[in-house]
Amino acid sequence: MDFKIIKHTGRFLIMIGIQLLILNQIHFSGFITPYLYPLFILLLPFNIKGYTLLLTAFFTGLVIDIFSDSPGMHASATLIMAFLRPAVISLITVKTEFDQDIEPRFDFMGAGWVFIYTLILIFIHHLSLFTLEIFRFADYGETMLQTILSTAFSVGLIMLAHILMGTQKKTKT
């Protein structure tokens, strides 16, 4: 079996487990909810095929929806984030060669690039999620406040996860 499949499956199980068992129980002031599971989508290699990225994102969100008893909101938000991921990558990157099997990590792209990449995509994810959750334009200010606060907390958590994952050696495959 391919080591990459085992690595990504392990990441998936760990991030989903942390999200469902720990982070879904945390709600600060009713406005801040930390989400770690989108990191799984953020860490997928640059050269992943579009349909594989979208199916993986949908399945990830669906698993969260099933165990969180939310009717497709996480699946939709993760799908929107994954759909916009290639556009965000090309928007913030001066490099044009992403046919390599590398992941968006500190040791490959630099901490600044990873921070901007994470911030944009997590904001998109959270805005989609909270808009679907509240689904009233009358509460737009509340939706934006919840999006901004949760994005800040989630980005901090994801950057901490990047640091804890450490650096990995660049290997040729």
N, C-alpha and C positions, 0 to 999 in steps of 0.2 A: 504494500500500500504506500502511496506517495506521502512523504513527510509533510508536505504543505497541507494536504487534506486533514491530516491528524492535528497539525498546528492550528488551523482555522476552526476545526471542530472543537478543540479544547478551548480556544478563545471564546467561541460562541457559548459553550456550556458555562464557562466561568462568568462571563459578562451577564448572561441571562440569569444565572443563579444569584449573582450579587444584586442585580436589579430587582428580581422578584422577592428574594428573601430579606433584603436589607433596605434598599433605597426606596422601594414602593411604600414602605412604612414611615418614611420621613416626609413631613410637610411643615416647612417653616412659615409661620404667620399666614398660612393659607395661600401664599403667593409663590413660594419657592419649592419646587419639586426637583430633586436631582435625577438626572438620567445618564446612565453610563452605557447602556446598550447600544446607542448609535456609534460608539467607538468601534464596534465590530465592523460596521460598514465603512467608517473612515479609514480603517487599517487595511482594507482589501488592496491588493496590488494595483498599480496604475494600468496594467495591460489586461485587466479583466474584461471580458466581453460584456457588451451592454445588456443583453438579455440575462446573462448570469448575474450581473450586478443587481438588476431590477428584481429578479426572482429571489435572490438572497435577501434583499432588503424587505421585500414583501413577506417572506417567510419569517424573518426576524421580528418584524412588527406584529405579525399574526400570532406568533408564540406569546409575545407580551400581552396582546389583546386577549388571548384565550385565558391566560392565568390572572389577568387583571380585571376581567369581566368588563372590558370596554369594547364597544361594537365597531371594530375596524379603524379606530382613530390612530392607533400606533402604526398599523400597517400602512395607512394612507400617508401619514407624516414621514415614515421611513422611505416609502416609495418616492415621494416628492423630493426628499433629500438626495436619494440615490440618482434620481433622474437629472437633477441639477448638478451633481458632483462633477461630471466631466467639464461642464461649462465653467464651474468655479475654478477647477484646476487650470484650465486654459486661460482664464481671466487673470489669475494671480501668479502665473508662472511664465518666466521668460524662456524656459527650456521648451523645445519642441519635440524632444525624443522621449516618449513615454511607452515605448514598446518593450521596455525592460520589465522584468518581474521583481520590481522593488515596491516597498510599501512607503506610504507617507509617514516617515518617522524622523526624529531629531537627527539621527546619524546620517541619513540620506539627504534630507531636504533642509535641515537647520531648524532651530527652535522658533524663529520668527515666522518662517513660512508655515510651519505646522500650526502655530497659534492662529494666524489669519485664516488658514484653511478650516480649522476647527471652529473658530468663531463664526464664520459665515455659514457653514453648513449646519451647525447646531442652532443658530438663530433661525434659519429656514425651517428646520425640523420643529423647533419649539413654537414658532409662529403658526405653522400648519396645525400642529397638535392642539394648541390652546384655542385657535380659531374654530376648529372642529368641535372642541369640547364645549366651549361657551356658546358659539353659533348665534350670537346676537350683536348687531352693529351698535346697539345702544350701549353695550359694555365694552366698546373698543378700547377705551383708556385702561380698563382693568385687564383686558387681554394683553395689551402692550406692556403694562407694568409686570404682569406675570411672566411674559415672554422674556423681557429684559433681565429680570431678577433670576429666573431659572436658567437662562442662558449663561449668565455670569457664573452661577454656582456650578453648572454642569461643565462649562469650559475649564474652570479651575480643577474640578474633579478629573476630567479627562487629561489635562496637562500633568496632574499628579500621577495618573496612571502611566503616562508616557515615561515619566521619570522613574517610576518603580519598575517598569518593564526593562529599563536599562538600555544599553546600546547592544546591538548585535553586529557581528562581523559581516562585512559584505562578502557574499560568496557568489561565485559564478555558477549558473545552472545551465 
